């Protein structure tokens, strides 16, 4: 997803831990969610021009099953770029 924002850098909205807490809060408010666990939140550098990205790894359990998410977010030219990967927990 790409969305216009007023901030210049991802750091303008807080640290990786701050943003991770916001993600947990948003997920917990969704219908049917019983547990959200943030496994990791960290900062990473990457192209273009050493843009700073925040990376998140978290698990959501709900009435629809358990899913694991990996997300990467960064701001470039006042646009928020977010890439999210969702994987269902395999049945054993």
C-alpha positions in Angstrom: 0.0 0.0 0.0 1.1 3.6 -0.7 -0.5 6.5 1.1 0.2 10.2 1.1 1.3 11.5 4.6 2.4 14.8 6.1 5.6 13.4 7.7 9.0 13.4 6.0 10.5 10.3 7.7 9.2 7.2 9.4 10.9 8.3 12.6 8.5 11.2 12.8 5.8 8.9 14.0 7.9 7.3 16.7 10.4 4.5 17.3 9.9 1.0 15.9 8.7 -0.1 19.4 6.2 2.8 19.5 4.8 1.9 16.1 4.8 -1.8 17.0 2.6 -1.0 20.0 0.2 0.9 17.7 0.0 -2.1 15.4 -0.8 -4.4 18.3 -3.5 -1.9 19.5 -5.1 -1.8 16.0 -5.1 -5.6 15.6 -6.6 -6.1 19.1 -9.6 -3.9 18.3 -10.6 -6.1 15.3 -13.6 -8.4 15.7 -12.8 -11.9 16.8 -9.2 -11.3 17.8 -8.2 -13.1 20.9 -4.4 -12.5 21.1 -1.8 -10.3 19.4 1.9 -10.8 20.1 4.6 -8.6 18.7 7.6 -10.8 18.2 10.0 -8.1 16.8 10.1 -4.5 15.8 13.3 -3.0 14.4 14.8 -0.4 12.2 16.6 -1.2 8.9 18.3 0.9 6.2 17.7 0.3 2.5 17.5 1.8 -0.9 16.7 4.4 -2.2 19.3 6.7 -0.7 19.5 4.7 2.6 15.8 5.3 3.4 15.0 4.1 7.0 12.4 1.4 7.2 10.7 -0.2 10.2 10.2 -4.0 10.2 7.6 -5.9 12.3 7.0 -9.5 13.0 3.8 -10.4 14.8 1.2 -13.1 15.4 -2.6 -12.7 15.5 -4.9 -15.3 16.9 -8.6 -15.0 16.2 -11.8 -16.9 15.7 -10.6 -17.4 12.1 -7.3 -19.0 13.2 -3.7 -18.0 13.8 -1.7 -15.9 11.3 1.8 -14.5 11.3 2.6 -11.2 9.7 5.8 -9.7 8.5 5.6 -6.0 7.6 8.0 -3.3 6.4 7.1 0.4 6.4 9.0 3.5 5.2 8.3 7.1 4.1 9.8 8.6 0.9 8.7 11.9 -0.6 5.8 12.2 1.9 4.4 8.8 0.9 4.1 5.9 3.3 5.0 2.6 1.7 3.9 -0.6 3.5 4.6 -4.2 2.5 2.8 -6.8 4.5 3.1 -10.6 4.2 0.5 -12.8 5.8 0.9 -16.5 6.4 -1.6 -18.9 7.9 -0.3 -21.2 10.6 0.0 -24.7 9.1 -2.3 -27.3 10.5 -0.4 -30.2 12.2 
